[in-house]
Amino acid sequence: MHYSWDVDRAENHIDKLCDQVKELEIAKYTRTISLSNIPVNKAYEMDAVHIYVDILNLDDLLVNENGNENETSHKRAIRFFDSHFRTIRYILDESESLFVDFHNQRLHAVVTKPYDSEKERLDRAIAISDLIMNAVDQNKKDSNDDYINAATIRIGIDSGVALAVNNGRAKNKEPLFLGNPANHAAKHAAGDKKGIYLTSNARDVLELSKVAADKTKITKLTSDEIKLSVDRTILPNDLCLEAVNENAPKPKLLKDFQFSRAASPLNDFDFTKYYYKTAKRQELVSLYADIDGFTNYVSINMNSEEGKKNIVRCLHVIRSEMDDCINRDFKGRRVRFIGDCMHAIICEGNTKDTDRLKTVEVSTEASGGIRSSFNLSLEKLHEIFGIQTDGLGLAIGYELGDVSNLRVGQEGLDNSTRFSLGISTIASETEQMQCEQETETRIGKMAFKVLGGSKYADLFSDRSATDITFERIEEVDSTVDDEAINESSIYDHIYSSKSAPSNDEFTPTRPALKPHAQFK
């Protein structure tokens, strides 16, 4: 075992987190505020329109013409995202919309104005979305005539009341919206067809043609429907495609991006230091841990004041403890929270190379530690607040591969965003999403191949396992060590007994222990 889940650290930390949210305030959002400055014991109830923008042509950009990842393919992919992120961020800022998050291929924004008209907010959101689609649907070229591909995007939109909260550690506090509008908009952005997709609720507000709820994800707005909203909207600052093309920040050149390797482990990795010329790229494990059932929990509890407070309590305690666990116990680094999901990276090795087996083994140990922290968090939430958490679970997926880590956008925390990009980041999220049980952990193909000779390989069946807590990790570790000791004792006994052949007759050669039984 390389690291250990510290139950005393976890219990003390969870107790402190619970103390921070014993007294909570749910306030009405009535004016523009900084989402990054919301106290952990406060939530804003916001009636707004949520926009999710999903870039569909991500996978193709991460590999070269031979289908392989390398430094050049990563540079091109990052430059693609940097360019389009700058454009979209410019549109959001100029339209007085709130930027929430941009996690690899998916961006979340909120339209709050005008405060007194939901229909006008939806019209405005559609006009902004249409402008975004047109602005990024253009090839761009730098001074070397090296084209930046157009982005193929899909946009999901919903409207309604959600809770705006903010938590995280130290400099890495992150905003989050809890409630159906954000969840439903995200689900409508998920798909393989480009266009703008509205929920039934949003379509009803705009008095568009009726579409069955189970058909809205495959029914994009027509050009006539989009034009109606655009014609009814006057965007601030005379915002239009010509203004965006002229004034949005210009893209970086390919030569502006440089990679080096970050020191391992990654617990002190500071995203604020790494931009284009100082970007980090290396083989590591990408891990996703998602709170299963939380969307339904939010829906059930949004109807009462105490229920809303309990939503905030649950999220604050669970997310913050998962973050602390991965960082302090297993020397990994959270990249960001994506709603109720944590994305983290883990790497073990030296200044030149990744120790692949140790990295995957530590990630397996970390998956057990995170689940143990999650279970302890649920126990504490019930014990201290009486919160019923029977419907909550944790889905974990992780994979090994080359990953680039940096910030993109204009330098400065307010106008840039963290990126952790590689085929393995997509694969690890896919593994997490494929978990069918609330206690399931899935390991990616490459990570499982590396783990093949490890004592932890038997935890998985077809790359899937249930109930991998750190207690189970300890059991495996203890059993393997006992087997090694027993095997060692047998040989010691045989070759020290009086019945053993004399040295003249036979010189014993003690066989090496099997890989799964070797001492660390």
N, C-alpha and C positions, 0 to 999 in steps of 0.2 A: 504494500500500500504506500502510495506516494504522499498523500495528504489525508487529513481526517476532518470530518464534520465535527465542529465543536459545539456540543449541545448546550454547554454553559453560556458560550457567546450568544448562541441563538436565543436561548430563553431570556437572557438579560436584554438583548436587543429588542426582541418582540415586546417585552414588558415596557420598554421605553417608548416604542412606537405606539403602543396602546395608550400610554399616558398622554402622548401628543394629541390624540384625537378624542379624548374623553369629553371635552367641551367642544362642540362644533357649531358653526354658524352657516346657515343656508341663506344667501342673500340674492336679491334680484339684480340681474345685469341691466343697468340703465344707461350706461355710457361706456365708451371705449376705455379698456384697461389693459395693462400688460399681462398677458397670460402667464408669463414666466415669474411674476411676482405674487401670485396667489398663495397665501399662507396654507400650510398643510391642514390646518383645522378650519378651513373655510372653503365653501363651494359656491359658485355663482350659477343660479338658475337662469338659463339663457334660451330665449325663443328665437331661433335663427335657422338659416338654411345651411346645410352641410354639403360640401362638394368634395368628392374623391376623384382624383385623376390617376388612372392606371396606365403606365406605358407598356404597350403590348410587345414591342420588338426588342425586349431586353436580352433574351437568350442569344439571339443571333449576333449581338454586338460584343459579347464577351469572348468569342472565339474567333480564330483566324479562318482563312479559306479552307484549311484542312480540318477544321472542327476542334482545334486545340487552343487552350489558353496559353498566353505568354505575355510578356511585359507590354509588347506593342498593342495586343488586343485589349488589354486592360486600360492602357492609356487612351485608346480610342473610345472605349466605353465610358470612361470617367469624363473625358472631354465632352462627349455627347450629353451626359447627364448635367455636367456643369453648365454647358451652353443653354440647354432647355430649362434648367432650374433658374438660371438668371433671368430668362425671359418670363417665365411664369411668375417668379417672385416680383418682378417689375410690374406685371399686370395686376397682381393682388395688391401691392402697395399703392399703386396709382388709383385703383378702384375702391380703396378704403376697406378692403376685405382683410380678414385675419388669417395669417399663415399659421398653421398648427404644426405640421410635420411633413417631412419628405423622407420616406424610408425606401431607399433604393428605387424601385419602380413605381412607388405609390405616394401621392401627395394628398394631404388633407387641408382644406381651407374652409372658413366659415364666413357667411355673409350675414351681418347683423343689421344693416341699414336698408331701408328706413325702419325705425323701431316700431312704427305703428301700423304697418301694412305687410302681412305675410305674402299677399299676392305680388306686391311690388318687389319684395325681397327675392321671390322665386324668379320673376322676370329678370331681375338684375343678375342672379346667379346663372341663369341660362345665357344671358348676353356675355357675361364674363367667360363662361365655359366655351361659348362659340368663338370668342376672341382667342382664347388659349389654344383651341384646336387649330385655328387658322395660322396662328403665330408659330407653332411648333411643327406644322405640316409643311415645312420649307427646308430644302437642303441649304446648308450654310457653308461658306468656304473661307479659309484663312488666306493669308498673304502668299502661301505656297500652293494655292489652288487645291488644298486637301479638304475634301468635302466632309462635312458633319451631317450624318444622315438625319432625315426628317423623323420626328417621333410619331408613331402610330398610337393613338390614345383612345381610351374609353373612359367616360365620365359618368359617375353615379350621383344622383341628387335626391335629398329628402329634406323635409322641413318639420320643425317641432321643438319641443322643450327638451333640453339636455343639461346635465350638470358639468360645469367647467371646474376642473380641479388641477392641482399641480403637486407632484412629489418626485422624489429622487434624492440622490446624495450630493451634498456640497454644490459644486458648480454645474452639476448635470441634472438640475431639476427640469422636468418635462411636463407640458400641459397635456391634458386628456379630457375628452368629452364623454360623459357617461349617459347613455340613453338610446332610445330607438333611432332617432334621426341619424346619428353618426354610424350606428351599426347597419342600418338599412341602406344608407348611401354607399357604404363600403361594399356591401354585398352586390349592389347594382353596378358597381365599378368592376366587379370580378367577372370576367368573361373573355372570349376571344374575338369578339366583333367590336369594331370601333363605333363611336357615336355617343350621344347623350341619352342616358336612361333615367327616367323619373319613377319614383314609387307611386303606388295608387293614391296615396295621401296627397302627394305633390300634384299629381295630375288633376285630382278633384278640386284643389284650391284654384288651379288655373282654368278650371272648367274645360279641360281637354276631353277628347272622346274616352269613353269608359274602356278600361282594359282590366281583365281579370287579374287578381293579385299574383297568381302564379305565372302570368304571362308578361309582367312588366319588365322582367330582366331580359326578355328577348324582343321587346318592343321599343325601339329607339325613337326619339323625336324626329318627325319629318322636317324637311327644310322649311316648309310653310309654318309649322308650329314654332320652330326656332325663330323665324323671321318675325312672327307676331310678338314674341317677347323682346327681341332686339329693337323693334320699332317702338315699343312702349317704354324703352329704357334710355335714359341719358346718363352715361357713365361719367364719373367725376374726371376733371382735368382733360376733357376732350379726348378721352382715351379711345384709340382706334388702331387698326392694324398698321397704318402708316406711321403713327406716332411710336408704336412699339418697335417697329423695324428701325426707326431713326434713333430712338433714345434708350432702348434697353441696353444693358452692359454688353460689350462685345465679347465673343468667345475667346478663350485662351488658345494659344497655338499648341500643337502636339509636343513641340520641344520644351514647352513650359512645364511638362510633367516629368518628374524624376522619382525613382523609387530607391529606397534603401531598406534594410531590415531592422525591425524593432527588437530591443532586448527582451529576452524571455526570462521569467514568465511575464505576463502582460498586465499584472495587477496595478502597475503604476503608469500604464499607457495613458497619455494625455492628448485627446483628440484636438484640443485647442492649439497645439503646437505644430500640427502637421497639415500643410496645404500642398500646393502643387509640386514645388521643388523639394519638399521634404516628406512626401508621401511614403508610407510603409507598405511593403508587400512581402508576404512569406506564406509558407504552408502552415496551416493551423486548423483548428476545429471551430466550426460555426455551430452554435447551439441555440435552439428556440425552445422556450418554456411558456406555454399558453394556459391560462386559467380556464378550464373547460366548464361550461355551464354558467359563466358569469353574465353573459348577455341575458339569459333567461332570469337570472337572479336580479339583475337591474330592472328588468321589465316588471317583475312582481313587486319590487319594493319602491318604485317611483311614485306610488300613489299616496304615500304618507310622509310626514316630516321626519319621523324617527327612521322610517325605511330609507329615506335619502341619506340620512346621517350614517346609517349602517353600511350603505353602499360605499361611501367615502372611507369609512373605517376599514372595511375589508380590503379595499384596493390599496390604501396606504400601507397597511401592515404587511400584506402578502407581497406586493411588489418590492417594497423597501427591504424586506428580509431576504427575498431571493437575490436581490442585488448585493447585499452584504455577504451572503453565503458564497456566491460565486467569486467575489473579490477577496474576502478575507480568508476563507477556508481553503479555496482551491486556486488562488492566484490567477483567476481569470479576470476579464473586463467586460462589463456591460457596454454594449454599443448604444442601445437605446431601448426604451419601452415603445411598443407599438400597441396602443390600447392596453388590454390586459395581458399582453404577451411581452416577454423579455427576450431580446436578442443579445447574445454574449459570444465572446471569442476566448479561446484557450490555446496556449502554445508553450511547449517545453522544448528546450534545446540549448544551443550555444550561440555565439555571435554569427556563425556561418550557416548552421544547419538546424532543422527541426528534428527533434527526437520523436519520430512518428508514433512509435509504440507507446512511449510514455505520455505523449500528448493525448492519444485516444484513451489510454487507461485513466489518466487524470480526468478526462471528460466523462468517462463512465462513472468514476467516483463522484464527480460533481453532480451528475444527474441524480445519483442517489441522495447526495446531500441536499440538493434543492428540493427534492420530494419530501425528505424528512423535515426540512424547514417549513415547507408548505403545510404538512400535516400538523406540525406543532403550532403554526399560526392559526389554523382552524380551531384547534383545541383552546388556545388562548382567547380567541375572539368569542367563542361560546362561553368560556369561563368568566370573562370580564364583562362582556356586553350582552350575553345571552343570545348571541346571533346564531341562527340556525343555518348551517352551511352544508347540509347533507347533499345538496345537488351540485356541489363544486368539486372539481377534480383538476388534475394537471396532466397535460399532454406535452411530451418532450421529444424533440428530434434533433439529431446532430450528425454532422458529416465533416470529413477531412478534405482539404483542398487549398489551392492558392487563393489568397484573399488580399485585396488592396484596401488599406485603411487610411482615411484622410477626411478633411473637410472640403466641401466644394461651395461655390458661390463667392460673393465678395468677402474678403477677409474681415473678421469681426464677428463676434458671437451672434449678433442680431440678424446678420444677413448671410449666414452660411449654415450648413447642416452637415452632420456626420454621415459618412458613407463607409460601409464595409461590404465590399463588392467582389463577387466571384461566383462561379458555377456552384460551389459548395454552399454558399449562403442561400441560393435558391433551393438547392437540394435539401438542406437541413430544414428549411421552412416547409417544404413539401412533405418531408418525413413527419414533422409535427402535425401537419394538417391531416395526414392519413391515419393518425391514431384513432382507433374506433372505440376505445374504452377510456374512462376517466382516470385510469391509473397506468396508462400505457406509455412506454418509452420505445422509440424506434431509432435505429442506428443506420446511417447511410452505407451504401455499398463499399466505398473505398475505406471508410473507417472500420467496417466489419472485416474487410479483408486484412487490414493491418492487425486487428484484434485477434485474428485467427489463432495465433499461438499463445494467447494470453490466458491467464486463469479466469478472466471475466467473460470469455467467449461463450461459455456454457449458460450464461444468464439469458441468452437470447435464443429464440426459436424463429427461424425465418426472419431474422433481424428485428424481431419484436419481443418485448418483454413486458410483464405487468408487475406492479408493486416493487420496483427496484428502489428501495429506500437505502440509506447508508447502513442500516442495520444488516441488510442482506449483503451489501458489499463486505462488511466486516465478517459475516459468516463465511462467505466464499474465501476470503483472505485467511481466516483462521483455519478452515478445513484444509486448504492447500498447504499451509505451513505445518499442520499436524501430519498430513500425509508425507511431507518431506522428512519430518523428524522420525516418523515411524519407519520409513524406508531406510533412512540413515541408521537407525538403531538395529534393524535386522542385519544389515551388512556388518556393523560393528560386532554384533553378537556372533555371527557365523565365523568371522575371521579372527575372533579372539578366543573361541572355545577350544577345549582340548581335543575335540573331535575333528577340528579343521586340519587339512593336510599340512605337513611340514613344509618349510620353505624349500627344502631340497626336492620335494615331490611336486610342488605347485606354488606358483607366485600369483596371488589373486590380483586381478585388475578390477578395481571398483568401477562399475559403469556410471556414466554421468546420469544425473537425475533427469527425468523428462522435463520439458520446458515448463509445464504447468506446476511442477513441484519444486522448482529451483528457489533457493533463498534469494531475497533481494540483496 
